[in-house]
């Protein structure tokens, strides 16, 4: 069982700046037993980012659909793990108003970071939270989970204009802070393969090899810490050469990497 002090030492070893913007995809099961449970892990993260911004996904893409098309950020549960919803219970935490790909944010500029997401018409709009991660020179941590969970790469494909990645616009309603409903449209993810994100894992080794990512441990969990700017640069260059890069799960060849 890990203590808070042990987790804090592991975090310090990652050399994450205390003013960083950090998005975390996580598996609490992989982290292992912690004194105080998930709340202790959140304490460590919040204390480390004393002058930064902690972001966690609170996605709802598996429940918001044509039959249930009203997103209420105050009540809609997340489909992607417990840490994001626990973070929302902390004083100062806010949830973005994206109907399918909302995030919880806590720390410096949290309200500004999530502002305007109800206007987004795609899951990872460049002017939304995924794009702001890039603007803020952000980091993404994969804590006990693979890079198939890398929502950010959906954004890179979208920003690069890769064809057949967005579906038809659907009407979605968002409950605003004043209780009124905002009517917007949302184009969900699509691809010629069942789930293109299952092929994003092929980028782990290139990211590690080219310095966009580093490996650590937090608790029992393997942790891959990635730099958003480097991920965008490497992935964008590969997509220029091979727009269908993510239509299969074949490893990225050394020949292809050599062309960067």
C-alpha positions in Angstrom: 0.0 0.0 0.0 1.4 3.4 -1.0 1.6 6.4 1.3 1.1 10.0 0.2 4.8 10.7 0.7 5.8 7.8 -1.6 3.5 9.0 -4.3 4.8 12.6 -4.0 8.3 11.4 -4.4 7.3 9.5 -7.6 5.7 12.6 -8.9 8.7 14.8 -8.2 10.9 12.3 -10.1 8.8 13.1 -13.3 10.1 16.7 -13.2 6.6 18.1 -14.0 6.8 21.9 -13.5 4.6 23.1 -10.7 2.9 25.5 -13.1 2.2 22.9 -15.8 -1.1 22.2 -17.5 -1.5 18.4 -17.1 -4.3 16.2 -18.5 -4.4 12.7 -17.0 -6.0 9.6 -18.5 -6.0 7.0 -15.7 -6.7 3.6 -14.3 -7.0 3.6 -10.5 -6.9 -0.2 -10.5 -3.4 -0.1 -12.1 -2.1 2.4 -9.6 -2.7 -0.1 -6.7 -3.7 0.4 -3.1 -3.2 3.8 -1.6 -3.7 5.0 2.0 -6.8 7.1 1.7 -7.6 5.8 -1.8 -8.2 8.0 -4.9 -8.6 11.2 -2.8 -4.9 10.8 -1.6 -3.8 10.6 -5.2 -5.8 13.7 -6.1 -4.2 15.5 -3.1 -0.7 14.7 -4.4 -1.5 15.9 -7.9 -3.2 19.1 -6.7 -0.4 19.9 -4.3 2.2 19.3 -7.0 0.5 21.5 -9.5 0.4 24.3 -6.9 0.6 27.0 -9.6 -0.7 24.9 -12.5 -3.8 23.4 -13.9 -5.0 19.8 -13.5 -7.4 18.4 -16.2 -9.2 15.1 -16.3 -11.7 13.7 -18.8 -15.3 13.5 -17.8 -16.6 12.2 -21.2 -20.2 11.3 -21.8 -20.0 10.0 -25.4 -21.6 6.7 -24.5 -24.7 8.2 -23.0 -25.4 11.4 -25.0 -27.1 10.3 -28.2 -30.3 11.0 -30.3 -32.5 9.5 -27.5 -30.7 11.2 -24.7 -29.6 14.4 -26.2 -29.5 16.8 -23.2 -26.2 17.2 -21.4 -26.5 18.4 -17.8 -22.9 18.9 -16.5 -24.1 18.9 -12.9 -25.6 15.4 -13.1 -24.3 13.5 -16.1 -21.9 10.8 -15.0 -18.6 10.2 -16.8 -17.9 7.1 -18.8 -14.1 7.2 -18.5 -13.1 6.5 -14.9 -13.6 7.9 -11.4 -10.9 10.5 -11.0 -12.5 13.2 -13.1 -15.8 13.0 -11.2 -13.9 13.1 -7.9 -11.9 16.1 -9.0 -15.2 17.9 -9.7 -16.1 17.7 -6.0 -13.1 19.8 -5.1 -13.5 23.5 -4.4 -12.7 25.5 -7.5 -13.1 22.7 -9.9 -15.2 23.2 -13.0 -16.6 21.0 -15.8 -16.5 22.1 -19.4 -19.8 22.3 -21.3 -18.9 20.0 -24.1 -21.8 17.6 -24.5 -19.7 14.4 -25.3 -16.1 15.2 -24.4 -16.2 17.4 -21.3 -13.3 17.7 -18.9 -12.9 18.6 -15.2 -10.3 21.3 -14.5 -8.8 22.5 -11.2 -6.2 25.1 -10.6 -4.9 28.2 -12.3 -7.2 29.6 -15.0 -9.6 26.6 -14.7 -12.7 28.7 -15.6 -10.9 30.3 -18.6 -9.6 26.9 -19.8 -13.1 25.4 -20.1 -14.9 28.5 -21.3 -16.8 28.3 -24.6 -16.9 24.6 -25.0 -20.6 24.6 -25.6 -19.9 26.3 -28.9 -17.7 23.4 -30.1 -19.2 21.4 -32.9 -16.7 18.6 -33.0 -15.3 16.4 -30.2 -11.8 17.9 -30.2 -12.2 21.4 -31.6 -9.0 23.4 -32.1 -10.5 26.2 -30.0 -11.7 23.8 -27.3 -9.9 22.2 -24.4 -7.8 19.9 -26.5 -6.6 22.8 -28.5 -5.9 24.8 -25.4 -3.7 22.0 -24.1 -1.5 22.7 -27.1 -1.6 26.4 -26.7 -0.5 26.1 -23.0 2.4 23.8 -23.9 0.5 21.1 -21.9 1.4 17.6 -20.9 -0.7 14.4 -21.0 -0.1 11.6 -18.6 -1.3 8.0 -19.3 -1.5 6.6 -15.8 -1.8 2.8 -16.0 -3.6 3.0 -19.4 -2.4 2.7 -23.0 -2.2 5.4 -25.6 -5.3 4.0 -27.2 -6.9 6.4 -24.7 -5.2 9.4 -26.4 -8.2 11.6 -27.1 -5.7 14.3 -28.1 -4.8 12.3 -31.3 -8.4 12.5 -32.4 -7.8 16.3 -32.2 -4.6 16.1 -34.3 -6.4 14.1 -37.0 -9.3 16.6 -36.9 -6.9 19.6 -37.1 -5.0 18.0 -40.0 -8.2 17.6 -42.0 -8.1 13.9 -42.2 -11.1 12.7 -44.2 -13.8 10.4 -42.8 -13.2 11.2 -39.1 -16.4 13.2 -38.3 -20.0 12.2 -38.7 -23.1 14.2 -39.6 -24.1 17.1 -37.3 -26.6 16.1 -34.6 -28.6 18.4 -32.4 -27.5 18.4 -28.8 -28.8 20.4 -25.8 -26.6 21.7 -23.0 -27.9 22.8 -19.6 -26.2 26.1 -18.9 -25.3 27.4 -15.4 -28.4 29.6 -15.3 -30.6 26.5 -16.0 -31.4 27.5 -19.6 -30.8 25.0 -22.4 -28.3 25.9 -25.2 -29.0 24.2 -28.5 -25.9 23.3 -30.5 -24.8 20.7 -33.0 -22.1 18.0 -32.6 -20.3 15.9 -35.2 -19.3 12.6 -33.5 -16.2 10.6 -34.3 -16.4 8.1 -37.2 -13.9 6.2 -39.3 -13.8 3.5 -42.0 -12.7 1.1 -39.2 -14.8 0.3 -36.1 -12.7 2.3 -33.6 -9.7 4.3 -35.0 -8.5 5.1 -31.4 -7.6 1.5 -30.9 -4.8 2.1 -33.4 -3.4 5.2 -31.6 -1.3 2.9 -29.4 1.1 2.5 -32.4 2.4 5.9 -31.6 3.8 5.1 -28.1 7.2 3.8 -29.3 7.7 6.6 -31.9 6.9 9.2 -29.1 9.3 7.5 -26.7 12.0 7.2 -29.4 11.7 10.8 -30.6 11.6 12.4 -27.2 7.9 13.3 -27.1 7.3 10.9 -24.2 9.0 9.5 -21.1 8.2 6.5 -18.9 7.8 6.6 -15.2 5.9 4.8 -12.4 3.2 6.1 -10.1 2.2 3.6 -7.5 2.2 0.3 -9.3 1.2 1.9 -12.6 3.4 2.4 -15.6 3.1 6.0 -16.5 3.8 7.6 -20.0 4.2 11.3 -19.8 3.8 13.1 -23.2 4.4 16.6 -24.5 1.5 17.9 -26.5 3.6 20.1 -28.9 5.9 17.2 -29.8 2.9 14.8 -30.3 1.3 17.2 -32.7 4.5 17.8 -34.6 5.4 14.1 -35.0 1.8 12.9 -35.7 1.1 15.8 -38.2 4.3 15.1 -40.1 3.4 11.4 -40.3 -0.2 12.2 -41.4 1.1 14.3 -44.2 3.1 11.4 -45.5 0.4 8.7 -44.7 -3.1 10.1 -44.1 -4.4 6.6 -43.4 -1.8 6.0 -40.7 -4.5 5.0 -38.1 -6.6 2.8 -40.2 -4.6 -0.2 -39.1 -2.6 -1.2 -36.0 0.7 -2.0 -37.8 3.7 -0.5 -36.1 5.1 2.7 -37.5 8.0 1.6 -39.7 11.5 2.9 -39.2 11.4 3.8 -42.9 8.5 6.1 -42.3 10.0 7.6 -39.1 13.2 8.2 -41.1 11.3 10.5 -43.4 10.4 13.0 -40.6 
